[in-house]
Amino acid sequence: MTTILLRTLLMYVLVFALLRLMGKREIGKLSVFDLVISIMIAEIAVIIIEDTDKPILYAIAPIALLVVIQIVFAFLTIRSRKFRLWIDGTPSVLIRGGKLNRSEMRKQRYNLDDLMAQLREHEMINVEDVELAVLEANGKLSVVPKTDRNSKETGITQRNVSAPSPGKSETPPKIRYELLPLPLILDGQVQDDSLEKIGKNRFWLKTRLREQGIEQFRQVFFCSIDHKGRFYVDRKK
């Protein structure tokens, strides 16, 4: 019994330290990859606690390997958006303009009971009152309610949103109301697919950046545009 208790204490300290090393993230916001790593670490720890004949090293080595894999993958997801989408998946639009997206629900194996339960958590009773419901990559449902105030202030319609740029005579980009704000630059990398959605190109983006004294895309850590056409830029430090 003493051996089991000592092994339990040791594995607790080890697993706790390694999970902290893997980074801070709420349990409900773990990606599928992070969840698999966490489960495997827990299973290895339990096996080595129960089987006292096996050396502790038999647990430490595979757990350390899993932590290294997680850290390497986390670094790659930070550096590459394509890799991040491949690992974590992409958000799925389940409701747009009060209409259910049945094909996407079938694809995600997401039933109506699950949807209604999460809508009630957001104090939404009727599907027709929802402008946008997005199933995030971590399984959380993000809900944007449909209100008269939002419609009047933002000009939101089911298809497109048009917003003027202050002090500019050019025609503002028509932005589809989906998963906004749209990222235009992530860690110095231009997101051409986002530019296509608003009908703009890299020349337009560079012009907007020069207005803020930025000459190169690589000088930008994050840049986005929302459904009102508001431009946000965060420079690299």
C-alpha positions as CSV (number, residue, x, y, z in Angstrom):
1,M,0.0,0.0,0.0
2,T,2.8,2.4,0.8
3,T,4.3,1.8,-2.6
4,I,1.0,2.5,-4.3
5,L,0.5,5.7,-2.4
6,L,4.0,6.9,-3.1
7,R,3.6,6.2,-6.8
8,T,0.3,7.9,-6.8
9,L,1.8,11.0,-5.2
10,L,4.7,11.0,-7.6
11,M,2.5,10.5,-10.7
12,Y,0.2,13.3,-9.6
13,V,3.1,15.8,-9.2
14,L,4.6,14.6,-12.6
15,V,1.3,14.8,-14.5
16,F,0.4,18.1,-13.0
17,A,3.8,19.7,-13.9
18,L,3.6,18.3,-17.4
19,L,0.1,19.5,-18.0
20,R,1.1,23.0,-16.9
21,L,4.1,22.8,-19.3
22,M,1.7,21.9,-22.1
23,G,0.0,25.3,-21.7
24,K,-3.0,26.9,-20.0
25,R,-6.3,26.0,-21.5
26,E,-9.8,25.3,-20.1
27,I,-10.8,21.7,-20.2
28,G,-13.9,22.6,-22.2
29,K,-11.8,24.3,-24.8
30,L,-9.3,21.4,-25.5
31,S,-8.9,20.4,-29.1
32,V,-9.4,16.8,-30.1
33,F,-5.6,16.4,-30.3
34,D,-5.1,17.9,-26.8
35,L,-7.9,15.7,-25.4
36,V,-6.3,12.5,-26.8
37,I,-2.9,13.5,-25.3
38,S,-4.5,14.1,-21.9
39,I,-6.3,10.8,-21.9
40,M,-3.3,8.8,-22.9
41,I,-1.2,10.5,-20.2
42,A,-3.9,9.6,-17.6
43,E,-4.1,6.0,-18.8
44,I,-0.3,5.5,-18.6
45,A,-0.2,7.0,-15.1
46,V,-2.9,4.7,-13.9
47,I,-1.2,1.6,-15.3
48,I,2.1,2.4,-13.6
49,I,0.3,3.0,-10.3
50,E,-1.5,-0.3,-10.4
51,D,1.4,-2.4,-11.6
52,T,4.0,-1.9,-8.9
53,D,6.3,-4.4,-10.6
54,K,7.0,-2.0,-13.5
55,P,9.6,0.7,-13.0
56,I,8.5,4.3,-12.8
57,L,10.6,5.0,-15.9
58,Y,8.2,2.9,-17.9
59,A,5.7,5.7,-17.3
60,I,7.9,8.7,-17.4
61,A,9.4,8.0,-20.8
62,P,6.1,7.6,-22.8
63,I,4.5,10.5,-20.9
64,A,7.5,12.7,-21.7
65,L,7.3,11.7,-25.3
66,L,3.6,12.6,-25.5
67,V,4.3,16.0,-23.9
68,V,7.1,16.7,-26.5
69,I,4.7,15.7,-29.3
70,Q,2.1,18.1,-27.9
71,I,4.5,21.0,-27.6
72,V,5.9,20.5,-31.1
73,F,2.4,20.4,-32.6
74,A,1.4,23.4,-30.6
75,F,4.4,25.3,-32.0
76,L,3.5,24.2,-35.5
77,T,-0.2,25.3,-35.1
78,I,1.0,28.8,-34.1
79,R,3.3,29.1,-37.1
80,S,1.0,27.6,-39.7
81,R,-2.7,28.3,-40.0
82,K,-3.2,25.5,-42.5
83,F,-1.7,23.0,-40.0
84,R,-3.8,24.5,-37.2
85,L,-7.0,24.0,-39.2
86,W,-6.0,20.4,-40.1
87,I,-5.4,19.6,-36.4
88,D,-8.2,21.5,-34.7
89,G,-10.7,21.5,-37.6
90,T,-12.8,24.4,-38.8
91,P,-15.9,26.0,-37.3
92,S,-19.3,24.9,-38.8
93,V,-22.2,27.2,-39.4
94,L,-25.4,25.4,-38.1
95,I,-27.8,28.4,-38.3
96,R,-27.8,31.4,-40.5
97,G,-30.5,33.9,-40.7
98,G,-32.9,31.8,-38.6
99,K,-32.5,28.8,-41.0
100,L,-31.0,25.4,-40.0
101,N,-28.1,24.1,-42.0
102,R,-29.2,20.4,-42.0
103,S,-26.4,19.2,-44.2
104,E,-23.7,20.6,-41.9
105,M,-25.5,19.2,-38.9
106,R,-25.5,15.7,-40.5
107,K,-21.8,16.1,-41.3
108,Q,-21.0,16.9,-37.7
109,R,-23.4,14.3,-36.4
110,Y,-25.1,17.1,-34.4
111,N,-28.7,16.4,-33.5
112,L,-31.5,18.8,-32.8
113,D,-31.6,18.0,-29.1
114,D,-28.0,19.0,-28.7
115,L,-28.6,22.2,-30.7
116,M,-31.7,23.2,-28.7
117,A,-29.9,22.5,-25.4
118,Q,-27.0,24.8,-26.2
119,L,-29.4,27.4,-27.6
120,R,-31.2,27.5,-24.3
121,E,-27.9,28.0,-22.5
122,H,-27.6,31.2,-24.5
123,E,-31.2,32.1,-23.5
124,M,-32.4,31.5,-27.1
125,I,-35.7,29.5,-27.4
126,N,-36.6,29.8,-31.1
127,V,-34.3,29.0,-34.0
128,E,-35.8,31.9,-36.0
129,D,-34.4,34.4,-33.5
130,V,-30.8,33.3,-34.2
131,E,-28.9,35.2,-36.8
132,L,-25.8,33.0,-36.6
133,A,-24.9,29.8,-34.7
134,V,-21.4,28.5,-35.1
135,L,-20.1,25.2,-33.8
136,E,-16.5,26.0,-32.9
137,A,-13.7,23.6,-33.3
138,N,-13.7,22.9,-29.6
139,G,-17.4,21.8,-29.6
140,K,-18.7,25.1,-28.1
141,L,-21.7,26.7,-29.8
142,S,-21.3,30.5,-30.4
143,V,-24.6,32.3,-31.0
144,V,-25.4,35.7,-32.4
145,P,-29.0,36.7,-31.8
146,K,-31.2,38.3,-34.4
147,T,-32.4,41.7,-33.2
148,D,-33.9,44.8,-34.7
149,R,-31.2,46.9,-33.2
150,N,-28.4,44.9,-34.8
151,S,-30.2,45.0,-38.1
152,K,-30.5,48.8,-38.0
153,E,-27.0,49.6,-36.8
154,T,-25.0,47.1,-38.8
155,G,-27.1,46.6,-41.9
156,I,-27.0,42.9,-41.5
157,T,-28.9,40.8,-43.9
158,Q,-28.8,37.1,-44.6
159,R,-26.4,37.4,-47.5
160,N,-24.3,40.5,-47.3
161,V,-23.2,43.4,-45.2
162,S,-22.0,46.7,-46.5
163,A,-20.3,49.3,-44.3
164,P,-18.6,52.6,-45.4
165,S,-15.0,53.4,-44.4
166,P,-14.7,56.7,-42.6
167,G,-13.2,59.4,-44.8
168,K,-13.0,57.2,-47.8
169,S,-14.8,57.6,-51.1
170,E,-14.1,54.0,-52.3
171,T,-16.8,51.5,-52.3
172,P,-16.6,49.5,-49.0
173,P,-16.1,45.8,-49.2
174,K,-19.2,43.7,-49.2
175,I,-18.6,41.2,-46.4
176,R,-20.6,38.0,-46.1
177,Y,-21.9,37.7,-42.5
178,E,-20.1,34.5,-41.6
179,L,-17.5,33.8,-39.0
180,L,-16.7,37.5,-38.6
181,P,-14.4,39.3,-38.0
182,L,-12.4,37.9,-40.9
183,P,-8.6,37.5,-40.3
184,L,-6.7,39.2,-43.1
185,I,-3.2,38.6,-41.7
186,L,-2.0,36.0,-39.2
187,D,1.5,36.3,-37.9
188,G,2.7,38.1,-41.0
189,Q,1.0,35.7,-43.4
190,V,-1.7,37.2,-45.7
191,Q,-5.0,35.2,-45.7
192,D,-5.9,35.3,-49.4
193,D,-9.1,33.3,-48.9
194,S,-10.4,36.0,-46.5
195,L,-9.6,38.7,-49.1
196,E,-11.5,36.8,-51.7
197,K,-14.6,36.7,-49.4
198,I,-14.7,40.5,-49.3
199,G,-13.8,41.0,-52.9
200,K,-10.4,42.6,-52.3
201,N,-6.7,41.8,-53.1
202,R,-3.3,42.3,-51.6
203,F,-2.8,45.7,-53.2
204,W,-5.9,47.0,-51.3
205,L,-4.7,45.4,-48.1
206,K,-1.2,47.0,-48.5
207,T,-2.8,50.4,-49.2
208,R,-4.8,50.2,-46.0
209,L,-1.7,49.2,-44.0
210,R,0.3,52.1,-45.4
211,E,-2.4,54.5,-44.1
212,Q,-1.3,53.3,-40.7
213,G,2.4,53.6,-41.4
214,I,3.0,49.9,-42.1
215,E,5.0,49.0,-45.3
216,Q,5.4,45.2,-45.1
217,F,2.9,42.4,-44.3
218,R,5.5,40.7,-42.1
219,Q,5.3,43.7,-39.7
220,V,1.8,42.7,-38.8
221,F,1.0,40.1,-36.2
222,F,-2.8,40.2,-36.6
223,C,-5.1,42.1,-38.9
224,S,-8.9,41.7,-39.3
225,I,-12.0,43.3,-40.6
226,D,-15.5,43.0,-39.2
227,H,-19.0,43.2,-40.7
228,K,-19.0,47.0,-40.3
229,G,-15.8,47.3,-42.3
230,R,-13.8,48.3,-39.3
231,F,-10.1,47.6,-39.8
232,Y,-8.0,46.2,-36.9
233,V,-4.2,45.9,-36.9
234,D,-1.8,44.6,-34.3
235,R,1.8,45.2,-35.1
236,K,4.6,42.8,-34.2
237,K,6.8,44.0,-31.4
